[in-house]
Amino acid sequence: MASSSKRTSNVDAERSPQWKALREEMHRAIDLRNHEVVLRCLQAAPCLKLWLHPVTGESAVHRAVTKRFYDIVSLLQDHNCEIEDVLARKPDSDNDGAQGQRTTAEEEQVNVQTEQKCEQ
């Protein structure tokens, strides 16, 4: 697993204006379930792993999982894309300051599968 400072620098790079239009295109392609455009985006910027949406901060894997486009999830995972964690997004706070849970059981399973692929 990446260190906190490495994770922060990766998130900064993924939020860079340099990739904004391409990240928007990636999320549109996911919404349209367009494999060809998703693949073209992945090939255009192999350094991106989260593919954060420029406005919402949602990762490409998260978007595909919530839409239940598992074929797109598989394509993203084949290119080592990751689902964002709580550190990559603005945390929600409960009244006591604890961070709220953001993952469903399906998202957690995808996260575990992603971690297992990285360890192999």
Backbone torsions as a table, in degrees:
resi	resn	phi	psi	omega
1	MET	NA	143.7	-176.4
2	ALA	-71.4	148.3	176.6
3	SER	-70.3	162.8	-177.9
4	SER	-61.7	-42.0	-179.2
5	SER	-68.3	-38.6	177.6
6	LYS	-65.7	-41.6	179.3
7	ARG	-62.5	-41.9	179.4
8	THR	-63.3	-44.0	179.9
9	SER	-66.1	-36.0	176.6
10	ASN	-63.9	-42.2	179.0
11	VAL	-64.1	-40.6	177.2
12	ASP	-60.0	-44.3	179.2
13	ALA	-63.7	-38.6	-177.9
14	GLU	-74.1	-16.8	176.4
15	ARG	-94.2	0.4	-176.4
16	SER	-60.1	139.3	176.3
17	PRO	-60.5	-21.6	179.6
18	GLN	-56.0	-36.2	-174.4
19	TRP	-105.6	6.1	-172.8
20	LYS	-56.0	-51.7	-177.7
21	ALA	-62.6	-39.2	180.0
22	LEU	-68.3	-38.2	177.7
23	ARG	-66.1	-38.7	175.9
24	GLU	-62.3	-43.0	179.2
25	GLU	-62.1	-40.4	178.6
26	MET	-59.8	-47.3	-177.6
27	HIS	-68.6	-35.4	174.1
28	ARG	-63.3	-42.1	179.8
29	ALA	-63.6	-38.7	177.2
30	ILE	-64.4	-46.3	179.8
31	ASP	-57.6	-35.3	-179.3
32	LEU	-90.4	-2.4	-178.4
33	ARG	55.6	45.0	-176.5
34	ASN	-99.0	96.6	-176.7
35	HIS	-59.9	-40.0	-176.2
36	GLU	-63.0	-43.8	-179.5
37	VAL	-70.9	-39.5	176.2
38	VAL	-57.5	-47.6	-179.8
39	LEU	-62.6	-42.0	178.9
40	ARG	-61.5	-41.3	177.4
41	CYS	-63.6	-45.5	179.5
42	LEU	-59.0	-40.3	-179.6
43	GLN	-72.8	-30.0	-178.7
44	ALA	-73.0	-27.8	-178.4
45	ALA	-142.2	72.1	-178.2
46	PRO	-65.6	-13.7	179.3
47	CYS	-73.9	-21.4	-179.5
48	LEU	-80.9	134.7	-179.8
49	LYS	-119.1	-28.2	179.7
50	LEU	-95.4	-33.2	-177.5
51	TRP	52.8	59.3	-176.9
52	LEU	-69.1	134.8	176.3
53	HIS	-64.5	133.7	-175.7
54	PRO	-60.2	-27.8	-177.7
55	VAL	-99.6	-49.8	-173.1
56	THR	-88.9	-21.7	-176.6
57	GLY	79.1	4.8	179.9
58	GLU	-72.3	137.3	178.3
59	SER	-77.8	159.5	179.7
60	ALA	-62.9	-41.8	179.9
61	VAL	-63.1	-43.9	179.5
62	HIS	-59.6	-44.7	-179.8
63	ARG	-61.2	-45.3	-179.9
64	ALA	-65.3	-38.9	179.2
65	VAL	-66.1	-45.8	-178.1
66	THR	-65.5	-27.0	176.3
67	LYS	-86.8	-5.5	-178.7
68	ARG	62.2	35.6	175.8
69	PHE	-95.2	73.3	-172.4
70	TYR	-68.0	-23.2	174.2
71	ASP	-66.4	-37.8	176.3
72	ILE	-70.8	-40.1	177.2
73	VAL	-57.2	-45.7	179.9
74	SER	-61.2	-43.7	178.1
75	LEU	-61.3	-43.9	178.8
76	LEU	-63.7	-43.3	179.9
77	GLN	-66.6	-34.6	176.6
78	ASP	-61.4	-23.0	178.4
79	HIS	-105.1	23.0	174.4
80	ASN	62.0	27.9	175.4
81	CYS	-74.6	153.6	-175.4
82	GLU	-124.1	154.2	172.4
83	ILE	-86.7	141.0	-178.4
84	GLU	-68.5	154.0	175.1
85	ASP	-109.7	-175.8	-176.4
86	VAL	-61.0	-32.0	-179.8
87	LEU	-69.3	-27.0	-178.0
88	ALA	-80.1	-19.9	-179.6
89	ARG	-115.0	161.8	175.0
90	LYS	-65.2	125.2	-178.4
91	PRO	-73.9	142.6	169.8
92	ASP	-84.5	145.2	178.9
93	SER	-119.7	137.7	170.7
94	ASP	-79.5	177.4	179.6
95	ASN	-59.3	-31.2	-179.3
96	ASP	-87.1	3.7	177.4
97	GLY	90.4	-3.7	180.0
98	ALA	-73.7	145.0	178.8
99	GLN	-73.6	137.8	178.7
100	GLY	-75.4	155.1	177.3
101	GLN	-78.1	135.8	-175.8
102	ARG	-117.6	-1.6	-174.1
103	THR	-113.6	143.2	172.5
104	THR	-90.5	174.2	178.6
105	ALA	-61.1	-39.3	179.1
106	GLU	-64.3	-43.9	180.0
107	GLU	-64.1	-39.3	179.3
108	GLU	-63.9	-40.0	178.2
109	GLN	-62.6	-43.3	177.8
110	VAL	-62.3	-40.5	179.3
111	ASN	-62.0	-44.1	178.9
112	VAL	-63.3	-43.9	179.3
113	GLN	-62.6	-39.4	179.0
114	THR	-63.4	-45.3	179.5
115	GLU	-62.6	-39.9	179.8
116	GLN	-64.9	-39.6	178.2
117	LYS	-62.8	-39.4	-178.4
118	CYS	-68.4	-30.4	-177.6
119	GLU	-79.2	-18.3	-176.7
120	GLN	-76.4	NA	NA
